[in-house]
Amino acid sequence: MVQFNPLKNKLRSFVSLKLFLLILMIFSISSCSTKKEIVYFQDFERLPNMAAPEDFVAKIEINDVLRVDVSSMDQELSAPFQLNLNQSSGGGGGNQNSSMTGYLVNSEGYINFPVLGEIYVEGKSREELEEELTTVLREKYLKDAVVRVRIVNFKVTVMGETGSSVIDVMDERISVPQAIAMSGDITYDGKRNNILVIRQVDDEMKYETLDLTSVDIFQNPFYWLKQNDIVYVEPTYRKVKSAGFITSWQGLVSIVTTAFSLLVLFSR
């Protein structure tokens, strides 16, 4: 006959309980994020001795769409140089498709400008193009010509563990932190120290990784974004694992709890 030993059963239950609590504590600790993973610009004390980010000037590229406004005191003389006479010269966007009212930079780097014909624009800043057009128009057609140029399709794409979006950059100047903030910031499941920026340079794709937890980001050449850049925020290991069969650490703890309960039940 098997004798019932209550002391032995209590000891076994106590050991099983301690094992369960140990497993639960390990999962709880592993699920927590640390300050080093979350906080931006942790070494901000170094900022006073650091040079400011290099000033960025956007350059016109192939397939850009340019808006060129020409104005003068005599509207009739300036009218032939306007692509769309019904287009407002103000900056309001409305619901107009900017690509339908601008000058597309062709594969050779030219735009076809009224009266003046083909003008080479690739690689120039908008200020340089403004100065060039102003000089030509004042010498030949309009003595008081005022020219304003904008890259109207200046966009950057933000993807990953953020509020993913395509951002229209009105002033042609945006940094990585600004783009991420405009997209809703990085979630707790995103890696702040491994931000990927993908950029096309001529016919070649280039990339750079940036660390938002360090002020070294201000010295990175990819700190300022160019038109059509892609910013990707990689998920943490915890987030990747949550996409598997067991969707979260809480689910895993639930499975362990169930297994423990069955073990205790059948060991009696």
C-alpha positions in Angstrom: 0.0 0.0 0.0 1.3 3.5 -1.0 1.5 5.7 2.1 0.4 9.3 1.8 3.2 11.7 2.9 1.7 15.2 3.4 5.1 16.7 4.2 6.6 15.4 1.0 3.7 16.7 -1.1 3.9 20.1 0.6 7.7 20.3 -0.1 7.1 19.4 -3.7 4.4 22.0 -4.1 6.6 24.6 -2.4 9.5 23.8 -4.8 7.1 24.0 -7.8 5.8 27.3 -6.6 9.2 28.8 -6.2 10.1 27.6 -9.7 7.0 29.1 -11.2 7.7 32.5 -9.4 11.2 32.4 -10.7 10.1 31.9 -14.3 7.4 34.6 -13.9 10.1 37.0 -12.6 12.4 36.3 -15.5 9.7 37.0 -18.1 8.6 40.2 -16.3 12.2 41.5 -16.3 12.9 40.6 -19.9 9.7 42.4 -21.0 10.9 45.7 -19.6 12.6 48.4 -21.6 15.6 50.2 -20.2 16.3 53.9 -20.1 19.2 53.4 -22.5 16.8 52.0 -25.1 14.1 54.7 -24.8 15.6 58.1 -23.9 16.7 60.4 -26.8 20.0 62.3 -26.8 21.2 60.8 -23.5 24.7 62.4 -23.7 23.3 65.9 -24.1 26.1 67.3 -21.9 28.4 67.0 -25.0 26.2 69.4 -27.0 27.9 72.7 -25.9 31.2 71.5 -27.4 29.7 70.2 -30.6 29.5 72.0 -34.0 26.0 72.6 -35.2 24.7 70.4 -38.1 25.9 71.4 -41.5 23.5 73.7 -43.2 21.5 71.9 -45.8 20.5 73.2 -49.2 18.3 71.1 -51.4 19.5 70.5 -55.0 17.2 69.9 -57.9 17.1 66.3 -59.2 15.8 64.4 -62.1 12.0 63.8 -61.8 11.6 66.7 -59.5 8.6 69.0 -60.1 9.3 72.7 -59.9 7.0 75.6 -59.4 8.3 78.7 -61.0 6.4 82.0 -60.4 7.3 85.1 -62.4 5.9 88.4 -61.4 6.3 92.1 -62.3 4.4 95.4 -62.1 3.0 94.7 -65.6 1.0 91.5 -65.4 0.5 91.4 -69.1 4.2 91.2 -69.8 4.8 88.5 -67.1 1.8 86.4 -68.2 3.6 84.5 -71.0 6.1 83.2 -68.4 3.4 81.6 -66.3 2.7 77.9 -66.7 -0.9 78.2 -65.5 -2.6 81.7 -65.5 -5.3 80.5 -63.2 -2.8 79.3 -60.6 -2.6 81.5 -57.6 0.8 82.9 -56.9 0.3 82.4 -53.2 1.5 79.4 -51.2 -1.9 77.9 -50.5 -2.2 74.3 -51.6 -5.9 73.6 -51.7 -6.7 70.3 -53.4 -4.5 71.0 -56.5 -2.2 68.3 -57.7 1.2 70.1 -57.6 2.6 67.7 -60.2 0.0 68.9 -62.7 1.0 72.6 -62.4 4.8 72.3 -62.2 7.7 71.8 -64.5 9.0 68.2 -64.6 12.8 67.8 -64.7 13.3 65.4 -67.5 15.9 62.6 -67.6 18.5 65.0 -69.1 18.1 67.4 -66.3 16.1 70.1 -68.2 12.8 71.8 -67.9 10.9 73.4 -70.8 10.2 76.9 -69.7 7.8 79.3 -71.6 9.5 81.6 -74.1 13.0 80.7 -72.8 12.8 77.1 -73.9 14.9 74.3 -72.4 16.8 75.2 -69.2 19.3 73.0 -67.5 18.4 72.8 -63.7 19.7 69.5 -62.3 22.1 70.0 -59.4 21.2 73.6 -58.9 19.6 75.0 -55.7 16.4 76.9 -56.1 18.2 80.1 -55.1 20.7 79.5 -58.0 17.9 78.9 -60.5 16.0 82.0 -59.2 19.1 84.1 -59.8 19.7 82.7 -63.3 16.1 83.2 -64.5 15.9 86.6 -62.9 19.0 87.7 -64.8 17.8 86.4 -68.2 14.3 87.9 -67.8 15.5 91.3 -66.7 18.1 91.5 -69.5 15.7 90.6 -72.3 12.0 90.8 -71.3 11.1 92.2 -67.8 13.2 94.9 -66.2 11.5 94.4 -62.8 11.1 90.6 -63.0 10.8 88.7 -59.7 11.2 84.9 -59.8 10.4 82.4 -57.1 11.2 78.7 -57.4 10.0 75.8 -55.3 10.4 72.0 -55.4 6.8 71.0 -54.9 7.3 67.3 -54.8 9.8 67.3 -51.8 8.6 64.3 -49.8 10.1 61.9 -47.3 8.7 58.5 -46.3 8.7 57.3 -42.7 8.0 53.6 -42.1 8.3 51.0 -39.3 7.6 51.5 -35.6 6.1 55.0 -36.0 3.0 56.5 -37.3 4.1 55.7 -40.9 3.4 58.4 -43.4 4.6 60.3 -46.4 5.5 63.9 -45.4 5.2 66.9 -47.8 8.1 69.2 -46.9 7.0 72.7 -47.7 10.2 74.5 -47.0 12.5 71.8 -48.5 14.3 71.3 -45.1 13.6 68.5 -42.6 15.8 66.5 -40.3 15.4 62.9 -39.2 14.1 63.9 -35.7 11.6 66.3 -37.3 10.4 63.6 -39.7 9.9 61.1 -36.9 8.1 63.6 -34.7 5.8 64.5 -37.6 5.0 60.8 -38.0 3.9 60.4 -34.4 7.2 59.5 -32.7 8.7 56.1 -32.3 6.7 53.5 -30.3 8.2 51.6 -27.4 8.6 48.7 -29.7 11.0 50.6 -32.1 14.8 50.7 -32.0 15.9 54.3 -31.4 19.5 53.5 -31.9 19.3 52.0 -35.4 17.3 54.4 -37.6 17.8 53.4 -41.2 17.9 56.2 -43.9 17.8 55.0 -47.6 18.7 57.5 -50.3 19.2 57.5 -54.0 22.4 59.3 -55.2 22.5 59.5 -59.0 22.0 55.8 -60.1 23.1 54.3 -56.8 21.2 53.5 -53.6 23.0 54.4 -50.4 22.0 54.0 -46.7 23.1 55.2 -43.2 22.0 54.2 -39.7 21.5 56.8 -37.1 21.3 56.7 -33.3 18.7 58.9 -31.8 19.8 58.0 -28.3 23.1 59.9 -28.9 23.9 63.5 -29.8 26.3 62.2 -32.5 23.3 62.2 -34.8 23.8 65.9 -35.2 27.1 65.2 -36.9 25.8 62.6 -39.3 25.7 63.6 -43.0 22.2 62.0 -43.2 20.8 64.2 -40.4 19.2 66.4 -43.0 16.9 64.5 -45.3 16.7 64.9 -49.1 13.7 64.6 -51.3 12.4 61.0 -51.7 14.5 59.7 -48.7 13.1 56.7 -46.8 13.3 56.6 -43.0 12.8 53.1 -41.4 12.5 52.4 -37.7 13.3 48.8 -37.0 11.2 46.9 -34.4 12.8 45.5 -31.3 13.4 41.8 -30.8 10.5 41.7 -28.4 8.2 43.1 -31.1 9.5 40.6 -33.8 8.9 37.7 -31.4 5.4 38.9 -30.7 4.5 38.4 -34.3 5.0 34.6 -33.9 2.8 31.8 -32.6 3.0 33.2 -29.1 2.0 36.8 -29.6 3.3 38.3 -26.4 5.2 37.5 -23.2 1.9 37.6 -21.4 0.7 34.8 -23.6 3.7 32.8 -22.8 3.3 33.3 -19.0 -0.3 32.2 -19.4 0.8 29.0 -21.1 3.4 28.4 -18.3 0.8 29.0 -15.7 -1.6 26.5 -17.2 1.2 23.9 -17.5 2.2 24.5 -13.8 -1.4 24.1 -12.7 -1.7 20.8 -14.6 1.6 19.7 -13.1 0.4 20.4 -9.5 -2.9 18.7 -10.2 -1.5 15.4 -11.6 1.3 15.3 -9.0 -1.1 14.9 -6.1 
